C-alpha cells in the first residue's frame, strides 16, 4: 500500500502518511480538520525518505 502526502487547499498544511488508495483520494486535514479530495494523485506519492521519518 502506498503512502501519500497532500496539501490542504484550505490552510495549506502538508498532510503526510495518507492512504489515498483506500479513501479514493479523500483525506482529512490534520490542522483544520476539513475534508479534501486529491485529484492528481500521482504527484503526491510520498518519498520513502519522508515516509520513514514520519513512520
Ligand atoms: Zn487544512
mmCIF file of the protein (N, C-alpha, C, O) and its ligand, coordinates in Angstrom:
data_MODEL
# 
_entry.id   MODEL 
# 
loop_
_entity.id 
_entity.type 
_entity.pdbx_number_of_molecules 
1 polymer     1 
2 non-polymer 1 
# 
_entity_poly.entity_id                      1 
_entity_poly.type                           'polypeptide(L)' 
_entity_poly.nstd_linkage                   no 
_entity_poly.nstd_monomer                   no 
_entity_poly.pdbx_seq_one_letter_code       
;(UNK)(UNK)(UNK)(UNK)(UNK)(UNK)(UNK)(UNK)(UNK)(UNK)(UNK)(UNK)(UNK)(UNK)(UNK)(UNK)
(UNK)(UNK)(UNK)(UNK)(UNK)(UNK)(UNK)(UNK)(UNK)(UNK)(UNK)(UNK)(UNK)(UNK)(UNK)(UNK)
(UNK)(UNK)(UNK)(UNK)(UNK)(UNK)(UNK)(UNK)(UNK)(UNK)(UNK)(UNK)(UNK)(UNK)(UNK)(UNK)
(UNK)(UNK)(UNK)(UNK)(UNK)(UNK)(UNK)
;
_entity_poly.pdbx_seq_one_letter_code_can   XXXXXXXXXXXXXXXXXXXXXXXXXXXXXXXXXXXXXXXXXXXXXXXXXXXXXXX 
_entity_poly.pdbx_strand_id                 A 
# 
loop_
_entity_poly_seq.entity_id 
_entity_poly_seq.num 
_entity_poly_seq.mon_id 
_entity_poly_seq.hetero 
1 1  UNK n 
1 2  UNK n 
1 3  UNK n 
1 4  UNK n 
1 5  UNK n 
1 6  UNK n 
1 7  UNK n 
1 8  UNK n 
1 9  UNK n 
1 10 UNK n 
1 11 UNK n 
1 12 UNK n 
1 13 UNK n 
1 14 UNK n 
1 15 UNK n 
1 16 UNK n 
1 17 UNK n 
1 18 UNK n 
1 19 UNK n 
1 20 UNK n 
1 21 UNK n 
1 22 UNK n 
1 23 UNK n 
1 24 UNK n 
1 25 UNK n 
1 26 UNK n 
1 27 UNK n 
1 28 UNK n 
1 29 UNK n 
1 30 UNK n 
1 31 UNK n 
1 32 UNK n 
1 33 UNK n 
1 34 UNK n 
1 35 UNK n 
1 36 UNK n 
1 37 UNK n 
1 38 UNK n 
1 39 UNK n 
1 40 UNK n 
1 41 UNK n 
1 42 UNK n 
1 43 UNK n 
1 44 UNK n 
1 45 UNK n 
1 46 UNK n 
1 47 UNK n 
1 48 UNK n 
1 49 UNK n 
1 50 UNK n 
1 51 UNK n 
1 52 UNK n 
1 53 UNK n 
1 54 UNK n 
1 55 UNK n 
# 
loop_
_struct_asym.id 
_struct_asym.entity_id 
A 1 
B 2 
# 
loop_
_chem_comp.id 
_chem_comp.type 
_chem_comp.mon_nstd_flag 
UNK 'L-peptide linking' . 
ZN  non-polymer         . 
# 
_pdbx_entity_nonpoly.entity_id   2 
_pdbx_entity_nonpoly.name        ? 
_pdbx_entity_nonpoly.comp_id     ZN 
# 
_pdbx_nonpoly_scheme.asym_id         B 
_pdbx_nonpoly_scheme.entity_id       2 
_pdbx_nonpoly_scheme.mon_id          ZN 
_pdbx_nonpoly_scheme.ndb_seq_num     1 
_pdbx_nonpoly_scheme.pdb_seq_num     101 
_pdbx_nonpoly_scheme.auth_seq_num    101 
_pdbx_nonpoly_scheme.pdb_mon_id      ZN 
_pdbx_nonpoly_scheme.auth_mon_id     ZN 
_pdbx_nonpoly_scheme.pdb_strand_id   A 
_pdbx_nonpoly_scheme.pdb_ins_code    . 
# 
loop_
_atom_site.group_PDB 
_atom_site.id 
_atom_site.type_symbol 
_atom_site.label_atom_id 
_atom_site.label_alt_id 
_atom_site.label_comp_id 
_atom_site.label_asym_id 
_atom_site.label_entity_id 
_atom_site.label_seq_id 
_atom_site.pdbx_PDB_ins_code 
_atom_site.Cartn_x 
_atom_site.Cartn_y 
_atom_site.Cartn_z 
_atom_site.occupancy 
_atom_site.B_iso_or_equiv 
_atom_site.pdbx_formal_charge 
_atom_site.auth_seq_id 
_atom_site.auth_comp_id 
_atom_site.auth_asym_id 
_atom_site.auth_atom_id 
_atom_site.pdbx_PDB_model_num 
ATOM   1   N  N  . UNK A 1 1  ? 0.835   -1.198 0.000  1.00 0.00 ? 1   UNK A N  1 
ATOM   2   C  CA . UNK A 1 1  ? 0.000   0.000  0.000  1.00 0.00 ? 1   UNK A CA 1 
ATOM   3   C  C  . UNK A 1 1  ? 0.873   1.253  0.000  1.00 0.00 ? 1   UNK A C  1 
ATOM   4   O  O  . UNK A 1 1  ? 1.868   1.328  0.721  1.00 0.00 ? 1   UNK A O  1 
ATOM   5   N  N  . UNK A 1 2  ? 0.495   2.223  -0.807 1.00 0.00 ? 2   UNK A N  1 
ATOM   6   C  CA . UNK A 1 2  ? 1.308   3.431  -0.931 1.00 0.00 ? 2   UNK A CA 1 
ATOM   7   C  C  . UNK A 1 2  ? 0.843   4.514  0.036  1.00 0.00 ? 2   UNK A C  1 
ATOM   8   O  O  . UNK A 1 2  ? -0.345  4.685  0.308  1.00 0.00 ? 2   UNK A O  1 
ATOM   9   N  N  . UNK A 1 3  ? 1.827   5.226  0.534  1.00 0.00 ? 3   UNK A N  1 
ATOM   10  C  CA . UNK A 1 3  ? 1.539   6.402  1.351  1.00 0.00 ? 3   UNK A CA 1 
ATOM   11  C  C  . UNK A 1 3  ? 1.671   7.647  0.482  1.00 0.00 ? 3   UNK A C  1 
ATOM   12  O  O  . UNK A 1 3  ? 2.503   7.706  -0.423 1.00 0.00 ? 3   UNK A O  1 
ATOM   13  N  N  . UNK A 1 4  ? 0.843   8.632  0.773  1.00 0.00 ? 4   UNK A N  1 
ATOM   14  C  CA . UNK A 1 4  ? 0.879   9.861  0.001  1.00 0.00 ? 4   UNK A CA 1 
ATOM   15  C  C  . UNK A 1 4  ? 0.946   11.061 0.932  1.00 0.00 ? 4   UNK A C  1 
ATOM   16  O  O  . UNK A 1 4  ? 0.682   10.974 2.132  1.00 0.00 ? 4   UNK A O  1 
ATOM   17  N  N  . UNK A 1 5  ? 1.310   12.181 0.329  1.00 0.00 ? 5   UNK A N  1 
ATOM   18  C  CA . UNK A 1 5  ? 1.110   13.426 1.055  1.00 0.00 ? 5   UNK A CA 1 
ATOM   19  C  C  . UNK A 1 5  ? 0.318   14.382 0.171  1.00 0.00 ? 5   UNK A C  1 
ATOM   20  O  O  . UNK A 1 5  ? 0.337   14.265 -1.054 1.00 0.00 ? 5   UNK A O  1 
ATOM   21  N  N  . UNK A 1 6  ? -0.371  15.318 0.792  1.00 0.00 ? 6   UNK A N  1 
ATOM   22  C  CA . UNK A 1 6  ? -1.199  16.249 0.044  1.00 0.00 ? 6   UNK A CA 1 
ATOM   23  C  C  . UNK A 1 6  ? -1.308  17.559 0.798  1.00 0.00 ? 6   UNK A C  1 
ATOM   24  O  O  . UNK A 1 6  ? -1.335  17.596 2.028  1.00 0.00 ? 6   UNK A O  1 
ATOM   25  N  N  . UNK A 1 7  ? -1.369  18.630 0.025  1.00 0.00 ? 7   UNK A N  1 
ATOM   26  C  CA . UNK A 1 7  ? -1.515  19.944 0.635  1.00 0.00 ? 7   UNK A CA 1 
ATOM   27  C  C  . UNK A 1 7  ? -2.993  20.278 0.814  1.00 0.00 ? 7   UNK A C  1 
ATOM   28  O  O  . UNK A 1 7  ? -3.789  20.145 -0.116 1.00 0.00 ? 7   UNK A O  1 
ATOM   29  N  N  . UNK A 1 8  ? -3.340  20.705 2.000  1.00 0.00 ? 8   UNK A N  1 
ATOM   30  C  CA . UNK A 1 8  ? -4.720  21.115 2.266  1.00 0.00 ? 8   UNK A CA 1 
ATOM   31  C  C  . UNK A 1 8  ? -5.026  22.391 1.484  1.00 0.00 ? 8   UNK A C  1 
ATOM   32  O  O  . UNK A 1 8  ? -4.274  23.361 1.577  1.00 0.00 ? 8   UNK A O  1 
ATOM   33  N  N  . UNK A 1 9  ? -6.121  22.406 0.712  1.00 0.00 ? 9   UNK A N  1 
ATOM   34  C  CA . UNK A 1 9  ? -6.461  23.608 -0.060 1.00 0.00 ? 9   UNK A CA 1 
ATOM   35  C  C  . UNK A 1 9  ? -7.008  24.739 0.811  1.00 0.00 ? 9   UNK A C  1 
ATOM   36  O  O  . UNK A 1 9  ? -7.129  25.872 0.345  1.00 0.00 ? 9   UNK A O  1 
ATOM   37  N  N  . UNK A 1 10 ? -7.334  24.447 2.047  1.00 0.00 ? 10  UNK A N  1 
ATOM   38  C  CA . UNK A 1 10 ? -7.911  25.464 2.925  1.00 0.00 ? 10  UNK A CA 1 
ATOM   39  C  C  . UNK A 1 10 ? -6.848  26.188 3.733  1.00 0.00 ? 10  UNK A C  1 
ATOM   40  O  O  . UNK A 1 10 ? -6.843  27.418 3.792  1.00 0.00 ? 10  UNK A O  1 
ATOM   41  N  N  . UNK A 1 11 ? -5.933  25.425 4.365  1.00 0.00 ? 11  UNK A N  1 
ATOM   42  C  CA . UNK A 1 11 ? -4.951  26.059 5.241  1.00 0.00 ? 11  UNK A CA 1 
ATOM   43  C  C  . UNK A 1 11 ? -3.523  25.821 4.757  1.00 0.00 ? 11  UNK A C  1 
ATOM   44  O  O  . UNK A 1 11 ? -2.571  26.319 5.358  1.00 0.00 ? 11  UNK A O  1 
ATOM   45  N  N  . UNK A 1 12 ? -3.371  25.051 3.659  1.00 0.00 ? 12  UNK A N  1 
ATOM   46  C  CA . UNK A 1 12 ? -2.071  24.813 3.014  1.00 0.00 ? 12  UNK A CA 1 
ATOM   47  C  C  . UNK A 1 12 ? -1.114  23.992 3.856  1.00 0.00 ? 12  UNK A C  1 
ATOM   48  O  O  . UNK A 1 12 ? 0.091   23.985 3.604  1.00 0.00 ? 12  UNK A O  1 
ATOM   49  N  N  . UNK A 1 13 ? -1.630  23.317 4.831  1.00 0.00 ? 13  UNK A N  1 
ATOM   50  C  CA . UNK A 1 13 ? -0.832  22.368 5.605  1.00 0.00 ? 13  UNK A CA 1 
ATOM   51  C  C  . UNK A 1 13 ? -0.543  21.140 4.747  1.00 0.00 ? 13  UNK A C  1 
ATOM   52  O  O  . UNK A 1 13 ? -1.425  20.626 4.059  1.00 0.00 ? 13  UNK A O  1 
ATOM   53  N  N  . UNK A 1 14 ? 0.713   20.675 4.800  1.00 0.00 ? 14  UNK A N  1 
ATOM   54  C  CA . UNK A 1 14 ? 1.054   19.439 4.112  1.00 0.00 ? 14  UNK A CA 1 
ATOM   55  C  C  . UNK A 1 14 ? 0.732   18.266 5.028  1.00 0.00 ? 14  UNK A C  1 
ATOM   56  O  O  . UNK A 1 14 ? 1.349   18.095 6.079  1.00 0.00 ? 14  UNK A O  1 
ATOM   57  N  N  . UNK A 1 15 ? -0.229  17.474 4.621  1.00 0.00 ? 15  UNK A N  1 
ATOM   58  C  CA . UNK A 1 15 ? -0.596  16.286 5.377  1.00 0.00 ? 15  UNK A CA 1 
ATOM   59  C  C  . UNK A 1 15 ? 0.177   15.099 4.827  1.00 0.00 ? 15  UNK A C  1 
ATOM   60  O  O  . UNK A 1 15 ? 0.182   14.867 3.618  1.00 0.00 ? 15  UNK A O  1 
ATOM   61  N  N  . UNK A 1 16 ? 0.823   14.352 5.698  1.00 0.00 ? 16  UNK A N  1 
ATOM   62  C  CA . UNK A 1 16 ? 1.640   13.220 5.242  1.00 0.00 ? 16  UNK A CA 1 
ATOM   63  C  C  . UNK A 1 16 ? 1.073   11.915 5.765  1.00 0.00 ? 16  UNK A C  1 
ATOM   64  O  O  . UNK A 1 16 ? 0.294   11.886 6.718  1.00 0.00 ? 16  UNK A O  1 
ATOM   65  N  N  . UNK A 1 17 ? 1.489   10.824 5.108  1.00 0.00 ? 17  UNK A N  1 
ATOM   66  C  CA . UNK A 1 17 ? 1.085   9.494  5.567  1.00 0.00 ? 17  UNK A CA 1 
ATOM   67  C  C  . UNK A 1 17 ? -0.367  9.183  5.266  1.00 0.00 ? 17  UNK A C  1 
ATOM   68  O  O  . UNK A 1 17 ? -1.050  8.539  6.063  1.00 0.00 ? 17  UNK A O  1 
ATOM   69  N  N  . UNK A 1 18 ? -0.842  9.644  4.108  1.00 0.00 ? 18  UNK A N  1 
ATOM   70  C  CA . UNK A 1 18 ? -2.242  9.422  3.745  1.00 0.00 ? 18  UNK A CA 1 
ATOM   71  C  C  . UNK A 1 18 ? -2.385  8.166  2.899  1.00 0.00 ? 18  UNK A C  1 
ATOM   72  O  O  . UNK A 1 18 ? -1.567  7.900  2.018  1.00 0.00 ? 18  UNK A O  1 
ATOM   73  N  N  . UNK A 1 19 ? -3.425  7.403  3.173  1.00 0.00 ? 19  UNK A N  1 
ATOM   74  C  CA . UNK A 1 19 ? -3.721  6.213  2.359  1.00 0.00 ? 19  UNK A CA 1 
ATOM   75  C  C  . UNK A 1 19 ? -4.796  6.571  1.341  1.00 0.00 ? 19  UNK A C  1 
ATOM   76  O  O  . UNK A 1 19 ? -5.963  6.210  1.495  1.00 0.00 ? 19  UNK A O  1 
ATOM   77  N  N  . UNK A 1 20 ? -4.381  7.286  0.299  1.00 0.00 ? 20  UNK A N  1 
ATOM   78  C  CA . UNK A 1 20 ? -5.365  7.797  -0.653 1.00 0.00 ? 20  UNK A CA 1 
ATOM   79  C  C  . UNK A 1 20 ? -5.973  6.698  -1.523 1.00 0.00 ? 20  UNK A C  1 
ATOM   80  O  O  . UNK A 1 20 ? -7.073  6.859  -2.053 1.00 0.00 ? 20  UNK A O  1 
ATOM   81  N  N  . UNK A 1 21 ? -5.263  5.590  -1.667 1.00 0.00 ? 21  UNK A N  1 
ATOM   82  C  CA . UNK A 1 21 ? -5.834  4.487  -2.441 1.00 0.00 ? 21  UNK A CA 1 
ATOM   83  C  C  . UNK A 1 21 ? -7.081  3.940  -1.755 1.00 0.00 ? 21  UNK A C  1 
ATOM   84  O  O  . UNK A 1 21 ? -8.058  3.574  -2.409 1.00 0.00 ? 21  UNK A O  1 
ATOM   85  N  N  . UNK A 1 22 ? -7.029  3.892  -0.447 1.00 0.00 ? 22  UNK A N  1 
ATOM   86  C  CA . UNK A 1 22 ? -8.153  3.370  0.338  1.00 0.00 ? 22  UNK A CA 1 
ATOM   87  C  C  . UNK A 1 22 ? -9.334  4.319  0.371  1.00 0.00 ? 22  UNK A C  1 
ATOM   88  O  O  . UNK A 1 22 ? -10.488 3.892  0.373  1.00 0.00 ? 22  UNK A O  1 
ATOM   89  N  N  . UNK A 1 23 ? -9.035  5.612  0.397  1.00 0.00 ? 23  UNK A N  1 
ATOM   90  C  CA . UNK A 1 23 ? -10.092 6.604  0.589  1.00 0.00 ? 23  UNK A CA 1 
ATOM   91  C  C  . UNK A 1 23 ? -10.529 7.241  -0.723 1.00 0.00 ? 23  UNK A C  1 
ATOM   92  O  O  . UNK A 1 23 ? -11.308 8.194  -0.727 1.00 0.00 ? 23  UNK A O  1 
ATOM   93  N  N  . UNK A 1 24 ? -10.028 6.716  -1.836 1.00 0.00 ? 24  UNK A N  1 
ATOM   94  C  CA . UNK A 1 24 ? -10.364 7.259  -3.150 1.00 0.00 ? 24  UNK A CA 1 
ATOM   95  C  C  . UNK A 1 24 ? -9.947  8.725  -3.267 1.00 0.00 ? 24  UNK A C  1 
ATOM   96  O  O  . UNK A 1 24 ? -10.622 9.522  -3.917 1.00 0.00 ? 24  UNK A O  1 
ATOM   97  N  N  . UNK A 1 25 ? -8.841  9.066  -2.637 1.00 0.00 ? 25  UNK A N  1 
ATOM   98  C  CA . UNK A 1 25 ? -8.287  10.405 -2.775 1.00 0.00 ? 25  UNK A CA 1 
ATOM   99  C  C  . UNK A 1 25 ? -8.745  11.388 -1.711 1.00 0.00 ? 25  UNK A C  1 
ATOM   100 O  O  . UNK A 1 25 ? -8.302  12.536 -1.690 1.00 0.00 ? 25  UNK A O  1 
ATOM   101 N  N  . UNK A 1 26 ? -9.618  10.948 -0.841 1.00 0.00 ? 26  UNK A N  1 
ATOM   102 C  CA . UNK A 1 26 ? -10.106 11.853 0.208  1.00 0.00 ? 26  UNK A CA 1 
ATOM   103 C  C  . UNK A 1 26 ? -9.199  11.807 1.425  1.00 0.00 ? 26  UNK A C  1 
ATOM   104 O  O  . UNK A 1 26 ? -8.680  10.753 1.792  1.00 0.00 ? 26  UNK A O  1 
ATOM   105 N  N  . UNK A 1 27 ? -9.021  12.948 2.036  1.00 0.00 ? 27  UNK A N  1 
ATOM   106 C  CA . UNK A 1 27 ? -8.266  12.986 3.289  1.00 0.00 ? 27  UNK A CA 1 
ATOM   107 C  C  . UNK A 1 27 ? -8.797  14.100 4.171  1.00 0.00 ? 27  UNK A C  1 
ATOM   108 O  O  . UNK A 1 27 ? -9.409  15.059 3.701  1.00 0.00 ? 27  UNK A O  1 
ATOM   109 N  N  . UNK A 1 28 ? -8.545  13.948 5.455  1.00 0.00 ? 28  UNK A N  1 
ATOM   110 C  CA . UNK A 1 28 ? -8.948  14.981 6.401  1.00 0.00 ? 28  UNK A CA 1 
ATOM   111 C  C  . UNK A 1 28 ? -7.700  15.693 6.868  1.00 0.00 ? 28  UNK A C  1 
ATOM   112 O  O  . UNK A 1 28 ? -6.755  15.049 7.326  1.00 0.00 ? 28  UNK A O  1 
ATOM   113 N  N  . UNK A 1 29 ? -7.678  16.990 6.763  1.00 0.00 ? 29  UNK A N  1 
ATOM   114 C  CA . UNK A 1 29 ? -6.524  17.782 7.154  1.00 0.00 ? 29  UNK A CA 1 
ATOM   115 C  C  . UNK A 1 29 ? -6.295  17.662 8.657  1.00 0.00 ? 29  UNK A C  1 
ATOM   116 O  O  . UNK A 1 29 ? -7.235  17.782 9.443  1.00 0.00 ? 29  UNK A O  1 
ATOM   117 N  N  . UNK A 1 30 ? -5.039  17.424 9.058  1.00 0.00 ? 30  UNK A N  1 
ATOM   118 C  CA . UNK A 1 30 ? -4.791  17.267 10.490 1.00 0.00 ? 30  UNK A CA 1 
ATOM   119 C  C  . UNK A 1 30 ? -4.599  18.609 11.198 1.00 0.00 ? 30  UNK A C  1 
ATOM   120 O  O  . UNK A 1 30 ? -4.401  18.646 12.413 1.00 0.00 ? 30  UNK A O  1 
ATOM   121 N  N  . UNK A 1 31 ? -4.655  19.693 10.458 1.00 0.00 ? 31  UNK A N  1 
ATOM   122 C  CA . UNK A 1 31 ? -4.610  21.006 11.113 1.00 0.00 ? 31  UNK A CA 1 
ATOM   123 C  C  . UNK A 1 31 ? -6.019  21.601 11.251 1.00 0.00 ? 31  UNK A C  1 
ATOM   124 O  O  . UNK A 1 31 ? -6.436  21.950 12.355 1.00 0.00 ? 31  UNK A O  1 
ATOM   125 N  N  . UNK A 1 32 ? -6.745  21.716 10.145 1.00 0.00 ? 32  UNK A N  1 
ATOM   126 C  CA . UNK A 1 32 ? -8.046  22.381 10.194 1.00 0.00 ? 32  UNK A CA 1 
ATOM   127 C  C  . UNK A 1 32 ? -9.213  21.391 10.214 1.00 0.00 ? 32  UNK A C  1 
ATOM   128 O  O  . UNK A 1 32 ? -10.351 21.784 10.471 1.00 0.00 ? 32  UNK A O  1 
ATOM   129 N  N  . UNK A 1 33 ? -8.942  20.111 9.947  1.00 0.00 ? 33  UNK A N  1 
ATOM   130 C  CA . UNK A 1 33 ? -9.984  19.090 10.075 1.00 0.00 ? 33  UNK A CA 1 
ATOM   131 C  C  . UNK A 1 33 ? -10.952 19.021 8.910  1.00 0.00 ? 33  UNK A C  1 
ATOM   132 O  O  . UNK A 1 33 ? -11.923 18.266 8.958  1.00 0.00 ? 33  UNK A O  1 
ATOM   133 N  N  . UNK A 1 34 ? -10.704 19.796 7.864  1.00 0.00 ? 34  UNK A N  1 
ATOM   134 C  CA . UNK A 1 34 ? -11.609 19.772 6.723  1.00 0.00 ? 34  UNK A CA 1 
ATOM   135 C  C  . UNK A 1 34 ? -11.241 18.637 5.777  1.00 0.00 ? 34  UNK A C  1 
ATOM   136 O  O  . UNK A 1 34 ? -10.076 18.259 5.654  1.00 0.00 ? 34  UNK A O  1 
ATOM   137 N  N  . UNK A 1 35 ? -12.251 18.109 5.120  1.00 0.00 ? 35  UNK A N  1 
ATOM   138 C  CA . UNK A 1 35 ? -12.013 17.026 4.178  1.00 0.00 ? 35  UNK A CA 1 
ATOM   139 C  C  . UNK A 1 35 ? -11.776 17.581 2.785  1.00 0.00 ? 35  UNK A C  1 
ATOM   140 O  O  . UNK A 1 35 ? -12.455 18.504 2.334  1.00 0.00 ? 35  UNK A O  1 
ATOM   141 N  N  . UNK A 1 36 ? -10.788 16.990 2.113  1.00 0.00 ? 36  UNK A N  1 
ATOM   142 C  CA . UNK A 1 36 ? -10.467 17.402 0.760  1.00 0.00 ? 36  UNK A CA 1 
ATOM   143 C  C  . UNK A 1 36 ? -10.287 16.174 -0.094 1.00 0.00 ? 36  UNK A C  1 
ATOM   144 O  O  . UNK A 1 36 ? -10.181 15.059 0.417  1.00 0.00 ? 36  UNK A O  1 
ATOM   145 N  N  . UNK A 1 37 ? -10.252 16.377 -1.392 1.00 0.00 ? 37  UNK A N  1 
ATOM   146 C  CA . UNK A 1 37 ? -10.014 15.285 -2.311 1.00 0.00 ? 37  UNK A CA 1 
ATOM   147 C  C  . UNK A 1 37 ? -8.825  15.633 -3.195 1.00 0.00 ? 37  UNK A C  1 
ATOM   148 O  O  . UNK A 1 37 ? -8.760  16.716 -3.777 1.00 0.00 ? 37  UNK A O  1 
ATOM   149 N  N  . UNK A 1 38 ? -7.888  14.695 -3.285 1.00 0.00 ? 38  UNK A N  1 
ATOM   150 C  CA . UNK A 1 38 ? -6.729  14.879 -4.140 1.00 0.00 ? 38  UNK A CA 1 
ATOM   151 C  C  . UNK A 1 38 ? -7.074  14.371 -5.532 1.00 0.00 ? 38  UNK A C  1 
ATOM   152 O  O  . UNK A 1 38 ? -7.465  13.217 -5.705 1.00 0.00 ? 38  UNK A O  1 
ATOM   153 N  N  . UNK A 1 39 ? -6.924  15.243 -6.517 1.00 0.00 ? 39  UNK A N  1 
ATOM   154 C  CA . UNK A 1 39 ? -7.314  14.868 -7.870 1.00 0.00 ? 39  UNK A CA 1 
ATOM   155 C  C  . UNK A 1 39 ? -6.158  14.268 -8.651 1.00 0.00 ? 39  UNK A C  1 
ATOM   156 O  O  . UNK A 1 39 ? -6.331  13.283 -9.369 1.00 0.00 ? 39  UNK A O  1 
ATOM   157 N  N  . UNK A 1 40 ? -4.982  14.860 -8.511 1.00 0.00 ? 40  UNK A N  1 
ATOM   158 C  CA . UNK A 1 40 ? -3.821  14.360 -9.247 1.00 0.00 ? 40  UNK A CA 1 
ATOM   159 C  C  . UNK A 1 40 ? -2.941  13.572 -8.299 1.00 0.00 ? 40  UNK A C  1 
ATOM   160 O  O  . UNK A 1 40 ? -1.926  14.069 -7.812 1.00 0.00 ? 40  UNK A O  1 
ATOM   161 N  N  . UNK A 1 41 ? -3.339  12.348 -8.046 1.00 0.00 ? 41  UNK A N  1 
ATOM   162 C  CA . UNK A 1 41 ? -2.722  11.556 -7.002 1.00 0.00 ? 41  UNK A CA 1 
ATOM   163 C  C  . UNK A 1 41 ? -1.267  11.203 -7.324 1.00 0.00 ? 41  UNK A C  1 
ATOM   164 O  O  . UNK A 1 41 ? -0.450  11.017 -6.422 1.00 0.00 ? 41  UNK A O  1 
ATOM   165 N  N  . UNK A 1 42 ? -0.959  11.113 -8.612 1.00 0.00 ? 42  UNK A N  1 
ATOM   166 C  CA . UNK A 1 42 ? 0.389   10.696 -8.998 1.00 0.00 ? 42  UNK A CA 1 
ATOM   167 C  C  . UNK A 1 42 ? 1.452   11.649 -8.449 1.00 0.00 ? 42  UNK A C  1 
ATOM   168 O  O  . UNK A 1 42 ? 2.570   11.242 -8.132 1.00 0.00 ? 42  UNK A O  1 
ATOM   169 N  N  . UNK A 1 43 ? 1.083   12.905 -8.348 1.00 0.00 ? 43  UNK A N  1 
ATOM   170 C  CA . UNK A 1 43 ? 2.031   13.917 -7.886 1.00 0.00 ? 43  UNK A CA 1 
ATOM   171 C  C  . UNK A 1 43 ? 2.375   13.763 -6.418 1.00 0.00 ? 43  UNK A C  1 
ATOM   172 O  O  . UNK A 1 43 ? 3.373   14.304 -5.940 1.00 0.00 ? 43  UNK A O  1 
ATOM   173 N  N  . UNK A 1 44 ? 1.538   13.019 -5.705 1.00 0.00 ? 44  UNK A N  1 
ATOM   174 C  CA . UNK A 1 44 ? 1.588   13.091 -4.261 1.00 0.00 ? 44  UNK A CA 1 
ATOM   175 C  C  . UNK A 1 44 ? 2.138   11.827 -3.616 1.00 0.00 ? 44  UNK A C  1 
ATOM   176 O  O  . UNK A 1 44 ? 1.976   11.618 -2.414 1.00 0.00 ? 44  UNK A O  1 
ATOM   177 N  N  . UNK A 1 45 ? 2.785   10.988 -4.410 1.00 0.00 ? 45  UNK A N  1 
ATOM   178 C  CA . UNK A 1 45 ? 3.374   9.779  -3.826 1.00 0.00 ? 45  UNK A CA 1 
ATOM   179 C  C  . UNK A 1 45 ? 4.483   10.173 -2.862 1.00 0.00 ? 45  UNK A C  1 
ATOM   180 O  O  . UNK A 1 45 ? 5.391   10.928 -3.210 1.00 0.00 ? 45  UNK A O  1 
ATOM   181 N  N  . UNK A 1 46 ? 4.395   9.659  -1.672 1.00 0.00 ? 46  UNK A N  1 
ATOM   182 C  CA . UNK A 1 46 ? 5.318   10.027 -0.608 1.00 0.00 ? 46  UNK A CA 1 
ATOM   183 C  C  . UNK A 1 46 ? 6.673   9.351  -0.814 1.00 0.00 ? 46  UNK A C  1 
ATOM   184 O  O  . UNK A 1 46 ? 6.744   8.127  -0.918 1.00 0.00 ? 46  UNK A O  1 
ATOM   185 N  N  . UNK A 1 47 ? 7.728   10.129 -0.872 1.00 0.00 ? 47  UNK A N  1 
ATOM   186 C  CA . UNK A 1 47 ? 9.052   9.528  -0.993 1.00 0.00 ? 47  UNK A CA 1 
ATOM   187 C  C  . UNK A 1 47 ? 9.370   8.670  0.229  1.00 0.00 ? 47  UNK A C  1 
ATOM   188 O  O  . UNK A 1 47 ? 8.945   8.972  1.344  1.00 0.00 ? 47  UNK A O  1 
ATOM   189 N  N  . UNK A 1 48 ? 10.117  7.610  0.001  1.00 0.00 ? 48  UNK A N  1 
ATOM   190 C  CA . UNK A 1 48 ? 10.442  6.678  1.091  1.00 0.00 ? 48  UNK A CA 1 
ATOM   191 C  C  . UNK A 1 48 ? 11.126  7.379  2.242  1.00 0.00 ? 48  UNK A C  1 
ATOM   192 O  O  . UNK A 1 48 ? 10.876  7.061  3.404  1.00 0.00 ? 48  UNK A O  1 
ATOM   193 N  N  . UNK A 1 49 ? 11.983  8.325  1.930  1.00 0.00 ? 49  UNK A N  1 
ATOM   194 C  CA . UNK A 1 49 ? 12.728  9.076  2.931  1.00 0.00 ? 49  UNK A CA 1 
ATOM   195 C  C  . UNK A 1 49 ? 11.780  9.708  3.950  1.00 0.00 ? 49  UNK A C  1 
ATOM   196 O  O  . UNK A 1 49 ? 11.955  9.552  5.158  1.00 0.00 ? 49  UNK A O  1 
ATOM   197 N  N  . UNK A 1 50 ? 10.781  10.418 3.444  1.00 0.00 ? 50  UNK A N  1 
ATOM   198 C  CA . UNK A 1 50 ? 9.824   11.114 4.296  1.00 0.00 ? 50  UNK A CA 1 
ATOM   199 C  C  . UNK A 1 50 ? 8.940   10.108 5.026  1.00 0.00 ? 50  UNK A C  1 
ATOM   200 O  O  . UNK A 1 50 ? 8.607   10.296 6.196  1.00 0.00 ? 50  UNK A O  1 
ATOM   201 N  N  . UNK A 1 51 ? 8.565   9.041  4.326  1.00 0.00 ? 51  UNK A N  1 
ATOM   202 C  CA . UNK A 1 51 ? 7.717   8.029  4.948  1.00 0.00 ? 51  UNK A CA 1 
ATOM   203 C  C  . UNK A 1 51 ? 8.398   7.439  6.173  1.00 0.00 ? 51  UNK A C  1 
ATOM   204 O  O  . UNK A 1 51 ? 7.764   7.227  7.207  1.00 0.00 ? 51  UNK A O  1 
ATOM   205 N  N  . UNK A 1 52 ? 9.696   7.176  6.048  1.00 0.00 ? 52  UNK A N  1 
ATOM   206 C  CA . UNK A 1 52 ? 10.432  6.624  7.167  1.00 0.00 ? 52  UNK A CA 1 
ATOM   207 C  C  . UNK A 1 52 ? 10.509  7.588  8.325  1.00 0.00 ? 52  UNK A C  1 
ATOM   208 O  O  . UNK A 1 52 ? 10.406  7.196  9.487  1.00 0.00 ? 52  UNK A O  1 
ATOM   209 N  N  . UNK A 1 53 ? 10.693  8.858  7.998  1.00 0.00 ? 53  UNK A N  1 
ATOM   210 C  CA . UNK A 1 53 ? 10.831  9.890  9.008  1.00 0.00 ? 53  UNK A CA 1 
ATOM   211 C  C  . UNK A 1 53 ? 9.558   10.033 9.851  1.00 0.00 ? 53  UNK A C  1 
ATOM   212 O  O  . UNK A 1 53 ? 9.624   10.345 11.040 1.00 0.00 ? 53  UNK A O  1 
ATOM   213 N  N  . UNK A 1 54 ? 8.410   9.802  9.227  1.00 0.00 ? 54  UNK A N  1 
ATOM   214 C  CA . UNK A 1 54 ? 7.149   10.007 9.933  1.00 0.00 ? 54  UNK A CA 1 
ATOM   215 C  C  . UNK A 1 54 ? 6.496   8.707  10.360 1.00 0.00 ? 54  UNK A C  1 
ATOM   216 O  O  . UNK A 1 54 ? 5.367   8.710  10.851 1.00 0.00 ? 54  UNK A O  1 
ATOM   217 N  N  . UNK A 1 55 ? 7.191   7.602  10.178 1.00 0.00 ? 55  UNK A N  1 
ATOM   218 C  CA . UNK A 1 55 ? 6.583   6.305  10.477 1.00 0.00 ? 55  UNK A CA 1 
ATOM   219 C  C  . UNK A 1 55 ? 6.432   6.095  11.989 1.00 0.00 ? 55  UNK A C  1 
ATOM   220 O  O  . UNK A 1 55 ? 5.936   5.054  12.420 1.00 0.00 ? 55  UNK A O  1 
HETATM 221 ZN ZN . ZN  B 2 .  ? -6.258  22.254 6.449  1.00 0.00 ? 101 ZN  A ZN 1 
# 
